[in-house]
């Protein structure tokens, strides 16, 4: 394309009067990063307490350092991160270390005395993938942390809907989630679902899991986090640009307020491979791909985090347990392949949609019409700027999402 024509297209894309929620945008490539209070970005697992390891976490676009031992908190702060403190002496729900309420309270208070005033503390690790029989004890841990550190989170990550009834301790996943919220009374929901398979497929249940968690989060006014894959193991796919984009943007489209990546440091067991940092401490190609995705989140985040989730639908075919275009609040028509759309309201009731290309192989040309008249704009995932939606920006790469808004007349 001649340079002159390219410049004309760029000027047209920028436009004038870019005032669709313009006060929300934070333009420019050097815009500040999201804080974990706004949107948590977590490398799932224990992070070594070295300046070198923590620097790579920050450089990769995370705002949490992962699970970190108390003695390394100063290094976490020096790396401009916060973390979830993991305490080797904490033993929730382990029969060989029975702890009643007074013992739990003493342990929590002692840990808080050691680290509670440190600016690097975002939360405290409690448990991963509990069954319902553990809920009463976990509620004691959560209450104890809430009592001494009301601004910190007590980190518990629950099962995905892939778990068996024996693992969960109840017949259905909906019961498992509902009982967790009612019994444990957490300040947020976190779960993990690994769905990208080595044969190129997305395992059934991924979107249904998002539906169940989103429904519970809205019912109880809780933020939720999704834990997704950043390495290859078992029969899961090797990380790709498309897969990482797909996991981020589908999570955002359902209204999440946090995302965790399993794992950042590649475990040195089994067939684990291609995590962002390999078993020898070196960056893999996954590191650059994940950094790109994390930085896209930082760019659209100042707008996204101020939106209220009001729906999520699929087009042209909705997975079982999900809804279709006919139940959309904002969108009249949609075309461009295998898509899903998260629907949101801005602070002044402005229509926003996050459209995601669900294909992991194909780029698609997106066409969309709102039910109301107005000018369609989008938030650039590379600059954070709010721009008019010009033709060159109608294409979606595999797994890519696009945050659009409607400027009403």
WONOR-V213351 format. One record per run of one state. SS is the DSSP state (H for helix, E for strand, - for the rest). FROM is the first residue (numbers start at 1). TO is the last residue. If there is no record, write none. Layout:
ss=SS from=FROM to=TO
ss=SS from=FROM to=TO
//
This chain:
ss=- from=1 to=2
ss=H from=3 to=14
ss=- from=15 to=21
ss=H from=22 to=24
ss=- from=25 to=39
ss=E from=40 to=43
ss=- from=44 to=45
ss=E from=46 to=46
ss=- from=47 to=50
ss=H from=51 to=59
ss=- from=60 to=63
ss=E from=64 to=68
ss=- from=69 to=69
ss=H from=70 to=78
ss=- from=79 to=81
ss=E from=82 to=85
ss=- from=86 to=94
ss=H from=95 to=97
ss=- from=98 to=100
ss=H from=101 to=115
ss=- from=116 to=120
ss=E from=121 to=128
ss=- from=129 to=131
ss=H from=132 to=148
ss=- from=149 to=152
ss=E from=153 to=158
ss=- from=159 to=164
ss=H from=165 to=168
ss=- from=169 to=172
ss=H from=173 to=184
ss=- from=185 to=187
ss=E from=188 to=192
ss=- from=193 to=195
ss=E from=196 to=197
ss=- from=198 to=201
ss=E from=202 to=202
ss=- from=203 to=205
ss=H from=206 to=219
ss=- from=220 to=222
ss=E from=223 to=229
ss=- from=230 to=231
ss=E from=232 to=232
ss=- from=233 to=235
ss=E from=236 to=236
ss=- from=237 to=240
ss=H from=241 to=253
ss=- from=254 to=257
ss=E from=258 to=262
ss=- from=263 to=264
ss=E from=265 to=265
ss=- from=266 to=272
ss=E from=273 to=273
ss=- from=274 to=276
ss=E from=277 to=277
ss=- from=278 to=282
ss=E from=283 to=283
ss=- from=284 to=284
ss=H from=285 to=304
ss=- from=305 to=307
ss=E from=308 to=315
ss=- from=316 to=323
ss=E from=324 to=324
ss=H from=325 to=327
ss=- from=328 to=330
ss=E from=331 to=335
ss=- from=336 to=338
ss=E from=339 to=345
ss=- from=346 to=350
ss=E from=351 to=357
ss=- from=358 to=363
ss=E from=364 to=365
ss=- from=366 to=366
ss=E from=367 to=370
ss=- from=371 to=374
ss=E from=375 to=379
ss=- from=380 to=385
ss=E from=386 to=388
ss=- from=389 to=390
ss=H from=391 to=393
ss=- from=394 to=394
ss=E from=395 to=396
ss=- from=397 to=400
ss=E from=401 to=407
ss=- from=408 to=409
//
